[in-house]
């Protein structure tokens, strides 16, 4: 493996880790704001940030695995891990949309004033 390739792999891992850290910071801020207000729009934004953090975590492990060089069982490398990560992200997005639809319906049936 060349020095340039190692550098690119390292940059990919740093970018993936930075994405996780950013998402976790946003989760903390949005959780505090949601707990103070009870706003469904803040809850939706919070759920979006949670999904982003899970997607970032999945991407981190998929990137790490896809960077493993080819071996006897995987002659063309491990790049398919990234496609499987995309499938996992789609499942998380579908789950979050169902959760938000449920929460919105509950608020519509029993509205509460925002404080």
Rosetta constraint file for C-alpha pairs under 8 A:
AtomPair CA 1 CA 5 HARMONIC 6.32 0.50
AtomPair CA 1 CA 6 HARMONIC 6.83 0.50
AtomPair CA 2 CA 6 HARMONIC 6.36 0.50
AtomPair CA 3 CA 7 HARMONIC 6.16 0.50
AtomPair CA 4 CA 8 HARMONIC 6.21 0.50
AtomPair CA 5 CA 9 HARMONIC 6.19 0.50
AtomPair CA 6 CA 10 HARMONIC 6.12 0.50
AtomPair CA 7 CA 11 HARMONIC 6.19 0.50
AtomPair CA 8 CA 12 HARMONIC 6.21 0.50
AtomPair CA 9 CA 13 HARMONIC 6.33 0.50
AtomPair CA 9 CA 67 HARMONIC 7.13 0.50
AtomPair CA 10 CA 14 HARMONIC 6.18 0.50
AtomPair CA 11 CA 15 HARMONIC 6.08 0.50
AtomPair CA 12 CA 16 HARMONIC 6.21 0.50
AtomPair CA 12 CA 63 HARMONIC 7.57 0.50
AtomPair CA 13 CA 17 HARMONIC 6.12 0.50
AtomPair CA 13 CA 60 HARMONIC 6.88 0.50
AtomPair CA 13 CA 63 HARMONIC 7.30 0.50
AtomPair CA 13 CA 64 HARMONIC 7.11 0.50
AtomPair CA 14 CA 18 HARMONIC 6.01 0.50
AtomPair CA 15 CA 19 HARMONIC 6.23 0.50
AtomPair CA 16 CA 20 HARMONIC 6.58 0.50
AtomPair CA 16 CA 56 HARMONIC 6.53 0.50
AtomPair CA 16 CA 57 HARMONIC 7.83 0.50
AtomPair CA 16 CA 59 HARMONIC 6.86 0.50
AtomPair CA 16 CA 60 HARMONIC 5.22 0.50
AtomPair CA 17 CA 21 HARMONIC 6.38 0.50
AtomPair CA 17 CA 56 HARMONIC 7.86 0.50
AtomPair CA 17 CA 60 HARMONIC 6.71 0.50
AtomPair CA 18 CA 22 HARMONIC 6.12 0.50
AtomPair CA 19 CA 23 HARMONIC 6.19 0.50
AtomPair CA 19 CA 53 HARMONIC 7.55 0.50
AtomPair CA 19 CA 56 HARMONIC 6.05 0.50
AtomPair CA 20 CA 24 HARMONIC 6.26 0.50
AtomPair CA 20 CA 53 HARMONIC 5.49 0.50
AtomPair CA 20 CA 56 HARMONIC 5.41 0.50
AtomPair CA 20 CA 57 HARMONIC 6.27 0.50
AtomPair CA 21 CA 25 HARMONIC 6.32 0.50
AtomPair CA 22 CA 26 HARMONIC 6.33 0.50
AtomPair CA 23 CA 27 HARMONIC 6.17 0.50
AtomPair CA 23 CA 49 HARMONIC 5.98 0.50
AtomPair CA 23 CA 50 HARMONIC 7.26 0.50
AtomPair CA 23 CA 52 HARMONIC 6.34 0.50
AtomPair CA 23 CA 53 HARMONIC 5.04 0.50
AtomPair CA 24 CA 28 HARMONIC 6.36 0.50
AtomPair CA 24 CA 49 HARMONIC 7.86 0.50
AtomPair CA 24 CA 50 HARMONIC 7.83 0.50
AtomPair CA 24 CA 53 HARMONIC 6.48 0.50
AtomPair CA 25 CA 29 HARMONIC 6.44 0.50
AtomPair CA 26 CA 30 HARMONIC 6.00 0.50
AtomPair CA 26 CA 46 HARMONIC 7.94 0.50
AtomPair CA 26 CA 49 HARMONIC 6.60 0.50
AtomPair CA 27 CA 31 HARMONIC 5.87 0.50
AtomPair CA 27 CA 46 HARMONIC 6.05 0.50
AtomPair CA 27 CA 49 HARMONIC 5.84 0.50
AtomPair CA 27 CA 50 HARMONIC 6.44 0.50
AtomPair CA 28 CA 32 HARMONIC 6.38 0.50
AtomPair CA 29 CA 33 HARMONIC 6.38 0.50
AtomPair CA 30 CA 34 HARMONIC 5.95 0.50
AtomPair CA 30 CA 42 HARMONIC 6.78 0.50
AtomPair CA 30 CA 43 HARMONIC 7.85 0.50
AtomPair CA 30 CA 45 HARMONIC 7.35 0.50
AtomPair CA 30 CA 46 HARMONIC 5.51 0.50
AtomPair CA 31 CA 35 HARMONIC 6.05 0.50
AtomPair CA 31 CA 43 HARMONIC 7.90 0.50
AtomPair CA 31 CA 46 HARMONIC 6.49 0.50
AtomPair CA 32 CA 36 HARMONIC 6.29 0.50
AtomPair CA 33 CA 37 HARMONIC 6.27 0.50
AtomPair CA 33 CA 42 HARMONIC 7.26 0.50
AtomPair CA 34 CA 38 HARMONIC 5.12 0.50
AtomPair CA 34 CA 39 HARMONIC 6.01 0.50
AtomPair CA 34 CA 42 HARMONIC 5.51 0.50
AtomPair CA 34 CA 43 HARMONIC 6.06 0.50
AtomPair CA 34 CA 46 HARMONIC 7.86 0.50
AtomPair CA 36 CA 115 HARMONIC 7.98 0.50
AtomPair CA 37 CA 114 HARMONIC 5.98 0.50
AtomPair CA 37 CA 115 HARMONIC 5.75 0.50
AtomPair CA 38 CA 42 HARMONIC 7.64 0.50
AtomPair CA 38 CA 43 HARMONIC 7.59 0.50
AtomPair CA 38 CA 114 HARMONIC 6.63 0.50
AtomPair CA 38 CA 115 HARMONIC 7.92 0.50
AtomPair CA 39 CA 43 HARMONIC 6.29 0.50
AtomPair CA 39 CA 114 HARMONIC 6.48 0.50
AtomPair CA 40 CA 44 HARMONIC 6.06 0.50
AtomPair CA 40 CA 103 HARMONIC 7.48 0.50
AtomPair CA 40 CA 104 HARMONIC 6.90 0.50
AtomPair CA 40 CA 107 HARMONIC 7.81 0.50
AtomPair CA 41 CA 45 HARMONIC 6.25 0.50
AtomPair CA 42 CA 46 HARMONIC 6.01 0.50
AtomPair CA 43 CA 47 HARMONIC 6.08 0.50
AtomPair CA 44 CA 48 HARMONIC 6.14 0.50
AtomPair CA 44 CA 100 HARMONIC 6.43 0.50
AtomPair CA 45 CA 49 HARMONIC 6.25 0.50
AtomPair CA 46 CA 50 HARMONIC 6.22 0.50
AtomPair CA 47 CA 51 HARMONIC 6.15 0.50
AtomPair CA 47 CA 96 HARMONIC 6.69 0.50
AtomPair CA 48 CA 52 HARMONIC 6.12 0.50
AtomPair CA 48 CA 96 HARMONIC 7.64 0.50
AtomPair CA 49 CA 53 HARMONIC 6.17 0.50
AtomPair CA 50 CA 54 HARMONIC 6.24 0.50
AtomPair CA 51 CA 55 HARMONIC 5.97 0.50
AtomPair CA 51 CA 92 HARMONIC 6.50 0.50
AtomPair CA 51 CA 93 HARMONIC 6.74 0.50
AtomPair CA 51 CA 96 HARMONIC 7.37 0.50
AtomPair CA 52 CA 56 HARMONIC 5.96 0.50
AtomPair CA 53 CA 57 HARMONIC 6.08 0.50
AtomPair CA 54 CA 58 HARMONIC 6.13 0.50
AtomPair CA 54 CA 89 HARMONIC 7.81 0.50
AtomPair CA 54 CA 92 HARMONIC 7.94 0.50
AtomPair CA 55 CA 59 HARMONIC 6.03 0.50
AtomPair CA 55 CA 85 HARMONIC 7.98 0.50
AtomPair CA 55 CA 88 HARMONIC 7.92 0.50
AtomPair CA 55 CA 89 HARMONIC 5.56 0.50
AtomPair CA 55 CA 92 HARMONIC 7.94 0.50
AtomPair CA 56 CA 60 HARMONIC 6.02 0.50
AtomPair CA 57 CA 61 HARMONIC 6.50 0.50
AtomPair CA 58 CA 62 HARMONIC 6.05 0.50
AtomPair CA 58 CA 85 HARMONIC 5.94 0.50
AtomPair CA 58 CA 88 HARMONIC 7.64 0.50
AtomPair CA 58 CA 89 HARMONIC 7.67 0.50
AtomPair CA 59 CA 63 HARMONIC 5.83 0.50
AtomPair CA 59 CA 82 HARMONIC 7.17 0.50
AtomPair CA 59 CA 85 HARMONIC 6.26 0.50
AtomPair CA 60 CA 64 HARMONIC 6.14 0.50
AtomPair CA 61 CA 65 HARMONIC 6.06 0.50
AtomPair CA 62 CA 66 HARMONIC 5.92 0.50
AtomPair CA 62 CA 81 HARMONIC 5.27 0.50
AtomPair CA 62 CA 82 HARMONIC 5.34 0.50
AtomPair CA 62 CA 85 HARMONIC 6.18 0.50
AtomPair CA 63 CA 67 HARMONIC 6.16 0.50
AtomPair CA 63 CA 81 HARMONIC 7.52 0.50
AtomPair CA 63 CA 82 HARMONIC 6.66 0.50
AtomPair CA 64 CA 68 HARMONIC 7.10 0.50
AtomPair CA 65 CA 78 HARMONIC 6.55 0.50
AtomPair CA 65 CA 79 HARMONIC 7.95 0.50
AtomPair CA 65 CA 81 HARMONIC 6.78 0.50
AtomPair CA 66 CA 77 HARMONIC 7.09 0.50
AtomPair CA 66 CA 78 HARMONIC 4.44 0.50
AtomPair CA 66 CA 79 HARMONIC 4.60 0.50
AtomPair CA 66 CA 80 HARMONIC 7.17 0.50
AtomPair CA 66 CA 81 HARMONIC 5.81 0.50
AtomPair CA 66 CA 82 HARMONIC 6.90 0.50
AtomPair CA 67 CA 77 HARMONIC 7.93 0.50
AtomPair CA 67 CA 78 HARMONIC 6.90 0.50
AtomPair CA 67 CA 79 HARMONIC 7.44 0.50
AtomPair CA 68 CA 77 HARMONIC 6.98 0.50
AtomPair CA 68 CA 78 HARMONIC 6.42 0.50
AtomPair CA 69 CA 77 HARMONIC 5.69 0.50
AtomPair CA 69 CA 78 HARMONIC 7.29 0.50
AtomPair CA 70 CA 74 HARMONIC 5.44 0.50
AtomPair CA 70 CA 75 HARMONIC 5.11 0.50
AtomPair CA 70 CA 76 HARMONIC 5.71 0.50
AtomPair CA 70 CA 77 HARMONIC 4.00 0.50
AtomPair CA 70 CA 78 HARMONIC 6.82 0.50
AtomPair CA 71 CA 75 HARMONIC 5.55 0.50
AtomPair CA 71 CA 77 HARMONIC 7.05 0.50
AtomPair CA 74 CA 78 HARMONIC 6.55 0.50
AtomPair CA 79 CA 83 HARMONIC 7.76 0.50
AtomPair CA 80 CA 84 HARMONIC 6.54 0.50
AtomPair CA 81 CA 85 HARMONIC 6.18 0.50
AtomPair CA 82 CA 86 HARMONIC 6.40 0.50
AtomPair CA 83 CA 87 HARMONIC 6.56 0.50
AtomPair CA 84 CA 88 HARMONIC 6.36 0.50
AtomPair CA 85 CA 89 HARMONIC 6.25 0.50
AtomPair CA 86 CA 90 HARMONIC 6.29 0.50
AtomPair CA 87 CA 91 HARMONIC 6.50 0.50
AtomPair CA 88 CA 92 HARMONIC 6.46 0.50
AtomPair CA 89 CA 93 HARMONIC 6.20 0.50
AtomPair CA 90 CA 94 HARMONIC 6.22 0.50
AtomPair CA 91 CA 95 HARMONIC 6.24 0.50
AtomPair CA 92 CA 96 HARMONIC 6.18 0.50
AtomPair CA 93 CA 97 HARMONIC 6.21 0.50
AtomPair CA 94 CA 98 HARMONIC 6.41 0.50
AtomPair CA 95 CA 99 HARMONIC 6.33 0.50
AtomPair CA 96 CA 100 HARMONIC 6.16 0.50
AtomPair CA 97 CA 101 HARMONIC 6.11 0.50
AtomPair CA 98 CA 102 HARMONIC 6.26 0.50
AtomPair CA 99 CA 103 HARMONIC 6.28 0.50
AtomPair CA 100 CA 104 HARMONIC 5.99 0.50
AtomPair CA 101 CA 105 HARMONIC 6.14 0.50
AtomPair CA 102 CA 106 HARMONIC 6.29 0.50
AtomPair CA 103 CA 107 HARMONIC 6.30 0.50
AtomPair CA 104 CA 108 HARMONIC 6.15 0.50
AtomPair CA 105 CA 109 HARMONIC 6.21 0.50
AtomPair CA 106 CA 110 HARMONIC 6.10 0.50
AtomPair CA 106 CA 111 HARMONIC 7.91 0.50
AtomPair CA 107 CA 111 HARMONIC 4.88 0.50
AtomPair CA 107 CA 112 HARMONIC 7.14 0.50
